[in-house]
Amino acid sequence: MSHHPDINFRPMRVDDDGIPNAARVYDYLLDGSFNTLVDREFAAIIERQMPSTRECVRNNRAFATRAVRHAAERGVRQFLDLGAGIPTAGGLHKVAEEVDEDIRWAAIDNEAVAVATGELTTENDDRVTYVYADFTEPGTVLNNPAVRATIDFTEPVLVILAAAMHFVADSKNPYDVVAAYRDATVSNSMIALTHVTADDPNVTEMNATADSYSSTRNGVTVRSFGQVRRFADGYTVVEPGIVLTADWRPDGLRDASVIPKSGAYGFVGIRR
């Protein structure tokens, strides 16, 4: 059942207001189906500006997959997915369910298309809840009845902020936002966070892409290693630390001569 009364749940319906939407662009770059021509045209622009865009997006998704699996293998059974986006390729909750079917997942997004498609793809899974809300308003999210019915905050929770915080401008107090969710969770809860950065050879390309996003409703703030590290306050960061997403516990063997493009830092931390 939807937690936003104005969302139309007809399959494959995507509202096109003529403005690129970050969730739909991300969906397109992951070969999803819930995007429009305007999103695909915008994606083509940023891919011309930064040819590694698609690789970076896929590395972000791969990081999130590995981080969720790591938390589940550590025994975490509750997940709060903030800025969850469209559940392309089945959704991250499937990763946790592969470890243990007895999980609880609350996905939060303020994009109607993300919540609508999430509800459509999980309508037969009562362990997953999609909630229409702005995650930059922690009080609203944490007190939402659907969230409270799904997540028991007296037990450990993985807070997921995958490619979310760079859409939060400094004026919206991003560090306070993350701290509020940290403080709402108990010891041994976890966080998994990724954030775009210009701290790599693609600095010019990344800044150009961020400038392009300023023409959408989803402006991007590029942050340095030191700025990203502040999001880990109150957590013990697990090995290998705060690294480019492709370097966080990569699966399998990697050809040392090939340097994967990430464009974003990622880390997993344990609540002290």
C-alpha positions as a printed NumPy array, in Angstrom:
array([[  0.   ,   0.   ,   0.   ],
       [  1.367,   3.41 ,  -0.961],
       [  2.309,   5.931,   1.674],
       [  1.725,   8.847,  -0.665],
       [ -1.883,   9.359,  -1.815],
       [ -1.062,  11.285,  -4.985],
       [  1.113,   8.652,  -6.649],
       [ -0.308,   6.888,  -9.683],
       [  0.671,   3.228,  -9.67 ],
       [ -0.032,   2.268, -13.264],
       [  2.872,   0.084, -14.428],
       [  5.665,   1.899, -16.275],
       [  4.052,   5.286, -15.73 ],
       [  6.623,   8.077, -15.345],
       [  5.562,  11.694, -14.961],
       [  7.511,  13.869, -17.395],
       [  7.537,  17.502, -16.32 ],
       [ 10.192,  18.413, -18.861],
       [ 12.951,  18.621, -16.247],
       [ 15.582,  15.901, -15.739],
       [ 15.099,  13.939, -12.541],
       [ 18.13 ,  12.55 , -10.696],
       [ 16.402,   9.293,  -9.76 ],
       [ 15.304,   8.665, -13.348],
       [ 18.727,   9.604, -14.765],
       [ 20.372,   7.157, -12.353],
       [ 17.841,   4.509, -13.377],
       [ 18.687,   5.067, -17.044],
       [ 22.44 ,   4.819, -16.412],
       [ 21.783,   1.441, -14.77 ],
       [ 19.757,   0.318, -17.807],
       [ 16.434,   0.709, -16.006],
       [ 13.037,   1.36 , -17.583],
       [ 11.576,   4.143, -15.441],
       [ 12.97 ,   7.181, -17.229],
       [ 11.909,   9.619, -19.92 ],
       [ 13.408,  11.186, -23.016],
       [ 14.428,  14.296, -21.073],
       [ 16.341,  12.113, -18.599],
       [ 18.101,  10.23 , -21.369],
       [ 19.029,  13.457, -23.124],
       [ 20.447,  14.843, -19.883],
       [ 22.387,  11.627, -19.308],
       [ 23.894,  11.988, -22.782],
       [ 25.076,  15.496, -21.877],
       [ 26.804,  14.433, -18.684],
       [ 28.301,  11.38 , -20.377],
       [ 29.879,  13.693, -22.937],
       [ 31.226,  15.869, -20.109],
       [ 32.46 ,  12.879, -18.107],
       [ 32.805,   9.745, -20.253],
       [ 33.231,   7.601, -17.139],
       [ 29.77 ,   8.565, -15.812],
       [ 28.182,   5.175, -16.43 ],
       [ 31.144,   3.347, -14.893],
       [ 31.009,   5.614, -11.833],
       [ 27.28 ,   4.988, -11.384],
       [ 27.765,   1.252, -11.668],
       [ 30.617,   1.346,  -9.162],
       [ 28.367,   3.237,  -6.765],
       [ 25.677,   0.586,  -7.096],
       [ 28.248,  -2.193,  -6.686],
       [ 29.571,  -0.538,  -3.523],
       [ 26.061,  -0.314,  -2.083],
       [ 25.49 ,  -3.98 ,  -2.879],
       [ 28.68 ,  -5.022,  -1.111],
       [ 27.974,  -2.75 ,   1.873],
       [ 24.46 ,  -4.145,   2.372],
       [ 25.779,  -7.684,   2.138],
       [ 28.53 ,  -6.868,   4.661],
       [ 26.027,  -5.451,   7.154],
       [ 23.69 ,  -8.408,   6.734],
       [ 26.557, -10.846,   7.248],
       [ 27.387,  -8.97 ,  10.453],
       [ 23.867,  -9.695,  11.669],
       [ 22.063,  -6.455,  10.858],
       [ 18.473,  -7.208,   9.866],
       [ 17.032,  -3.69 ,   9.567],
       [ 17.784,  -1.205,   6.814],
       [ 16.862,   2.459,   6.42 ],
       [ 17.522,   3.407,   2.796],
       [ 17.548,   7.209,   2.539],
       [ 17.189,   8.784,  -0.876],
       [ 16.562,   5.243,  -2.063],
       [ 15.786,   6.112,  -5.667],
       [ 14.22 ,   3.762,  -8.184],
       [ 14.78 ,   0.066,  -7.359],
       [ 16.495,  -0.718, -10.648],
       [ 17.553,  -4.371, -11.064],
       [ 15.286,  -5.514,  -8.251],
       [ 16.409,  -3.221,  -5.459],
       [ 19.08 ,  -3.438,  -2.791],
       [ 16.743,  -5.162,  -0.351],
       [ 17.172,  -8.316,  -2.441],
       [ 20.839,  -8.385,  -1.431],
       [ 19.942,  -8.457,   2.269],
       [ 17.242, -11.072,   1.686],
       [ 19.831, -13.362,   0.101],
       [ 21.626, -13.435,   3.463],
       [ 18.505, -13.746,   5.604],
       [ 14.887, -13.55 ,   4.489],
       [ 13.872, -12.134,   7.862],
       [ 14.839,  -8.52 ,   7.202],
       [ 12.988,  -5.213,   7.469],
       [ 13.592,  -2.492,   4.907],
       [ 12.279,   1.084,   4.865],
       [ 13.065,   3.031,   1.693],
       [ 12.649,   6.811,   1.785],
       [ 12.437,   9.117,  -1.209],
       [ 10.808,  12.421,  -2.116],
       [ 10.507,  11.532,  -5.801],
       [  7.064,  10.161,  -6.637],
       [  8.429,   7.925,  -9.385],
       [ 10.869,   6.275,  -6.956],
       [  8.176,   5.484,  -4.406],
       [  5.663,   4.38 ,  -7.044],
       [  8.052,   1.981,  -8.748],
       [  9.267,   0.744,  -5.379],
       [  5.731,  -0.078,  -4.337],
       [  5.059,  -1.794,  -7.663],
       [  8.129,  -4.004,  -7.481],
       [  7.693,  -4.963,  -3.797],
       [  3.904,  -5.214,  -3.542],
       [  4.161,  -8.889,  -2.569],
       [  6.977,  -8.354,  -0.054],
       [  5.658,  -7.21 ,   3.324],
       [  9.207,  -6.853,   4.658],
       [  9.781,  -3.768,   2.496],
       [  8.128,  -0.367,   2.924],
       [  8.438,   2.635,   0.608],
       [  7.727,   6.006,   2.169],
       [  7.292,   9.329,   0.395],
       [  9.307,  11.793,   2.499],
       [ 12.302,  14.107,   2.372],
       [ 15.207,  12.433,   4.133],
       [ 16.766,  15.852,   4.839],
       [ 14.013,  16.254,   7.432],
       [ 15.059,  13.505,   9.873],
       [ 12.331,  14.246,  12.398],
       [  9.651,  13.705,   9.775],
       [ 11.197,  10.437,   8.619],
       [ 11.988,   9.04 ,  12.042],
       [  8.485,   9.744,  13.333],
       [  6.689,   8.498,  10.25 ],
       [  4.226,   5.75 ,  11.283],
       [  5.193,   3.483,   8.374],
       [  8.878,   3.797,   9.258],
       [  8.151,   3.122,  12.917],
       [  6.067,   0.084,  11.994],
       [  8.959,  -1.286,   9.942],
       [ 12.077,  -0.353,  11.899],
       [ 12.681,  -1.058,  15.594],
       [ 15.218,   1.575,  16.587],
       [ 16.113,  -0.336,  19.756],
       [ 17.85 ,  -2.871,  17.501],
       [ 20.769,  -2.259,  15.076],
       [ 19.97 ,  -0.584,  11.758],
       [ 22.03 ,   0.017,   8.631],
       [ 21.482,   3.602,   7.47 ],
       [ 22.107,   3.739,   3.715],
       [ 23.002,   7.02 ,   2.011],
       [ 24.163,   5.871,  -1.405],
       [ 24.685,   8.789,  -3.794],
       [ 22.355,  10.885,  -1.663],
       [ 24.296,  13.438,   0.371],
       [ 25.841,  15.211,  -2.613],
       [ 22.296,  16.321,  -3.452],
       [ 22.14 ,  18.098,  -0.064],
       [ 23.507,  21.633,  -0.22 ],
       [ 25.555,  23.104,   2.614],
       [ 22.626,  25.418,   3.356],
       [ 20.575,  22.361,   4.402],
       [ 23.066,  21.365,   7.131],
       [ 24.095,  17.98 ,   5.689],
       [ 26.222,  16.969,   8.668],
       [ 23.349,  17.609,  11.07 ],
       [ 21.119,  15.454,   8.873],
       [ 23.475,  12.471,   9.056],
       [ 24.061,  13.021,  12.789],
       [ 20.314,  12.939,  13.454],
       [ 19.991,   9.492,  11.927],
       [ 23.122,   8.32 ,  13.729],
       [ 21.742,   9.506,  17.062],
       [ 18.428,   7.737,  16.418],
       [ 20.181,   4.366,  16.19 ],
       [ 21.739,   2.163,  18.847],
       [ 25.321,   0.995,  19.261],
       [ 26.424,  -1.498,  16.577],
       [ 24.133,   0.09 ,  14.044],
       [ 25.902,   0.94 ,  10.799],
       [ 26.104,   3.488,   8.019],
       [ 26.953,   3.046,   4.337],
       [ 27.568,   6.301,   2.501],
       [ 28.851,   7.36 ,  -0.908],
       [ 29.516,  10.894,  -2.116],
       [ 30.854,  12.345,  -5.349],
       [ 34.225,  14.042,  -5.174],
       [ 36.62 ,  15.978,  -7.358],
       [ 39.593,  14.407,  -5.554],
       [ 40.652,  12.376,  -8.572],
       [ 41.977,  12.967, -12.096],
       [ 38.451,  13.703, -13.311],
       [ 38.189,  16.973, -11.377],
       [ 37.349,  19.111, -14.406],
       [ 34.847,  16.591, -15.721],
       [ 33.212,  16.145, -12.303],
       [ 32.822,  19.88 , -11.767],
       [ 31.296,  20.251, -15.241],
       [ 28.803,  17.497, -14.462],
       [ 27.901,  19.138, -11.146],
       [ 27.298,  22.396, -12.995],
       [ 24.929,  20.6  , -15.36 ],
       [ 22.909,  19.247, -12.438],
       [ 22.393,  22.828, -11.253],
       [ 19.907,  23.2  , -14.114],
       [ 17.733,  20.459, -12.567],
       [ 15.877,  20.255,  -9.266],
       [ 18.697,  18.066,  -7.958],
       [ 21.739,  20.284,  -7.626],
       [ 25.013,  18.561,  -6.741],
       [ 27.596,  19.667,  -4.174],
       [ 31.009,  18.094,  -4.799],
       [ 32.949,  17.519,  -1.566],
       [ 36.553,  16.68 ,  -0.708],
       [ 37.888,  13.732,   1.275],
       [ 37.99 ,  15.827,   4.444],
       [ 34.417,  16.955,   3.969],
       [ 33.2  ,  13.413,   3.33 ],
       [ 35.103,  12.172,   6.375],
       [ 32.984,  14.437,   8.599],
       [ 29.956,  12.275,   7.761],
       [ 31.689,   9.433,   9.627],
       [ 31.726,  11.282,  12.962],
       [ 30.48 ,   8.969,  15.708],
       [ 31.222,   5.834,  13.688],
       [ 34.17 ,   3.471,  13.612],
       [ 34.99 ,   3.172,   9.92 ],
       [ 35.637,  -0.414,   8.85 ],
       [ 38.522,  -1.419,   6.604],
       [ 39.612,  -0.304,   4.084],
       [ 38.386,   3.065,   5.337],
       [ 37.061,   5.954,   3.283],
       [ 38.1  ,   5.089,  -0.263],
       [ 36.874,   5.442,  -3.815],
       [ 33.842,   3.196,  -4.234],
       [ 35.572,   0.779,  -6.613],
       [ 38.273,   0.199,  -3.976],
       [ 35.93 ,  -0.762,  -1.145],
       [ 36.265,  -4.548,  -0.793],
       [ 36.015,  -5.257,  -4.535],
       [ 34.68 ,  -8.643,  -5.533],
       [ 37.107, -10.994,  -7.248],
       [ 40.538, -10.299,  -8.668],
       [ 41.304,  -7.028, -10.424],
       [ 43.756,  -6.334, -13.208],
       [ 46.276,  -4.016, -11.532],
       [ 46.889,  -2.24 , -14.833],
       [ 43.249,  -1.118, -15.048],
       [ 42.213,   1.782, -12.821],
       [ 38.424,   1.772, -12.41 ],
       [ 36.626,   5.094, -12.451],
       [ 34.678,   5.884,  -9.3  ],
       [ 34.24 ,   9.626,  -8.929],
       [ 32.931,   9.052,  -5.419],
       [ 34.117,   8.096,  -1.967],
       [ 32.421,   5.361,  -0.024],
       [ 32.663,   4.034,   3.501],
       [ 30.927,   1.786,   5.99 ],
       [ 30.943,   2.633,   9.666],
       [ 29.792,   1.045,  12.924],
       [ 27.955,   3.198,  15.468],
       [ 29.961,   3.605,  18.631]])
